[in-house]
Amino acid sequence: MARSIIPKKKIRLKLFDASPLAKVLAEKHPMVISGVFLQNNNEPTLNELFTETVLCSPLVYHDRISGIMTISKPDGHKESFSQDDMELVFNLASQTAVAIENSKLNSNIEKTYFETISALALAVDAKDHYSRGHLERVTNHVLMVGNRLGLDQEDLDTLRDAARLHDVGKIGIPDEILKKDSGLTDEEWVIMRRHPEIGECIIKPVRSLHHLCDLVRHHHEKLDGSGYPDGLKGDEISPLVRILSVADVYDALTTERPYRPKKSKEEAISIIRSMKNHLDQDIVNILLEGLETAEYLT
């Protein structure tokens, strides 16, 4: 019966020019290697991973090598590898190499999508000198809160990316509304409040950004259900959205607007503490404690 051995840590091999594995890479075709060629390498786990005879095949795609596939016979099997075995493993290695390259390509495409959408968001941020830097500040705030809450890296990454993209939908709001130097009319507010939905529509087609849709769409929701666009209430608003909402409101209050001066730190604190029906006060407290500790409040 074959044994399944899983290394407890990542193992790195140094391939010297004279080593059999280096020859597999150089010649780019499968080879059967015999002999205890990996002994005495100060890594006993490797001695269990490889038997005395192994079939090795390079992972080759368009003359590029991404690794080596090695096959060992199960314990007790003394037969040598046949030509059919070599062809089978080489075909499997070739398919694996293609899969690896496709994965890299898809990853690069998704990264390009994110960078392009981020550029759109920054373009909105930059063209309004009153709110310029808003995305960066909100990103810093949500990460600070997330770290103080002990969130895992996945949630921290989600908060970071959502903070960078949460206002991307404003790219679809006319400049005469977005940059208006007085209060908005009721009709203009209807248009302005579409930006979370527009933002979600921008990122939703990108599969790798689906997890950001909730935060981008709902960062203006309020605990009492009076927010927009969906009127979510209480527990319908996810914890990460609550963090983003608090950070967004605080930065908006402490940033100058064309229709009002920025609030002092004392005024902003008083306002967000009074918004018990709108903002999660546990998050408010963590944000303010973190800001004080970081000496951000000046």
Secondary structure, 3 states (H helix, E strand, C coil): CCCCCCCCCCCCCCCCCCCHHHHHHHHCCCEEEECCCCCCCCCHHHHHHCCCEEEEEEEEECCEEEEEEEEECCCCCCCCCCHHHHHHHHHHHHHHHHHHHHHHHHHHHHHHHHHHHHHHHHHHHHHCCCCCCHHHHHHHHHHHHHHHHCCCHHHHHHHHHHHHHCCHHHHHCCHHHHCCCCCCCHHHHHHHCCHHHHHHHHHCCCHHHHHHHHHHHHCCCCCCCCCCCCCCCHHHCCHHHHHHHHHHHHHHHCCCECCECCCCHHHHHHHHHHCCCCCCHHHHHHHHHHHHHHCCCC
